[in-house]
Amino acid sequence: MFLRFKYKSVVSAYRQLREKYSSQRYHIILAAVFLMCIILGLFLIVRSVRDENASAQKNINEVSMQTPAPMPTDMDPNFLTQVNECFIPTAALYGYTLRISSGFRTIEEQDQIFEQGRTVDGHIVTEATGGKSIHNYGFAVDIVDRWREYDIDWEKLAKIGDYCGLEPSDEGDISHFEHRGGFATADFAVGKRPAPLVLPCVLMDERVKAGEPLTLKDLQNCGAPKF
């Protein structure tokens, strides 16, 4: 009798434990399934947003290709300010009387220059056809000294140009200064433009507005290096 009672007690306890752990296992499985559903839902949402963004970017690119940005018709004003208020006045303090020998060029003018030395008489002066020169976008100038012409310390002028935010040509044209801001010419062709330049010293703009020449003392006050 006692043994039978003990047996029934053990069986009852076993069943209770089995039901308890079965219930816990059920809840664990249910929670795991629920968590997987959430992860799957988030994955589908992220993929949907990514696909929508990719589709939107594709549409933008297609529109850009269909409607290219209009070509400029003159020099970029900000770039020209750097040349006229910083580069040329600073070079003047070191004995140079610079002038711009070539600035903005139209596509037609660029093609004409390209043909020079090829199909028409003259020396080859450019390797760029229309649309492939930074001159066509108003962000480049060729300079020359009014009296010395090209007998100039170009290394010194390159340092002055760098102080003013101008970049020398990377194609060996020592008289060429530009502002690309890291963009290739192809980027300009699709409408991209570099960030505006800032004069390294406010005194430069003040001197121009007052009709006064820049001085070496001005450069010293501005903290400019010696060139």
Residue pairs with C-beta under 8 A, 6 or more apart in sequence:
64 190
64 191
68 189
68 190
68 191
69 189
69 190
69 191
71 106
71 107
71 131
71 136
71 137
72 104
72 136
72 137
72 138
73 104
73 106
74 104
74 138
75 103
75 104
75 138
75 141
76 137
76 138
76 139
76 179
76 193
78 196
78 197
79 138
79 139
79 179
79 197
80 103
80 138
81 197
81 199
82 164
82 165
82 166
82 179
82 197
82 199
83 100
83 141
83 164
83 166
83 177
84 208
85 199
85 204
85 205
85 207
85 208
86 163
86 164
86 165
86 199
86 200
86 201
86 204
87 98
87 143
87 160
87 161
87 164
87 166
87 177
88 98
88 99
88 143
89 204
89 207
89 213
89 214
90 160
90 163
90 164
90 214
90 219
90 224
90 227
91 98
91 157
91 160
92 98
92 213
92 214
93 214
93 215
93 216
93 219
94 156
94 160
94 227
96 145
96 148
96 152
96 157
97 145
97 146
97 147
98 143
98 144
98 145
98 146
99 143
99 144
99 145
99 146
100 141
100 142
100 143
101 142
101 143
101 144
101 175
102 135
102 141
102 142
103 135
103 138
103 140
103 141
103 142
104 135
104 136
104 138
105 113
105 133
105 135
105 136
106 130
106 136
107 130
107 131
107 136
108 130
110 126
110 128
110 129
110 130
110 131
110 132
110 133
110 135
110 136
111 129
111 130
113 125
113 126
114 126
114 127
114 128
114 129
114 130
116 122
116 123
116 124
116 125
116 126
117 123
117 124
117 125
118 124
126 133
127 171
128 185
130 136
131 189
132 185
132 189
133 140
133 185
134 140
134 178
134 180
134 185
134 188
136 188
137 185
137 188
137 193
139 178
139 179
139 180
139 188
139 194
140 176
140 177
140 178
140 179
141 176
141 177
141 178
142 173
142 175
142 176
142 177
143 157
143 175
143 177
144 150
144 175
145 151
145 152
150 174
150 175
154 174
154 175
156 227
158 168
159 225
159 227
160 227
161 167
161 168
161 177
163 200
163 224
163 225
163 227
164 197
164 199
164 200
165 179
165 197
165 198
165 200
166 177
166 178
166 179
167 177
167 178
167 179
167 180
168 174
168 176
168 177
168 178
169 176
169 177
169 178
179 194
179 197
180 194
181 193
181 194
181 195
182 194
183 192
183 193
183 194
199 205
200 222
200 224
201 218
201 219
201 221
201 222
201 223
201 224
203 214
203 218
203 221
203 222
204 214
204 218
204 222
207 213
207 214
207 218
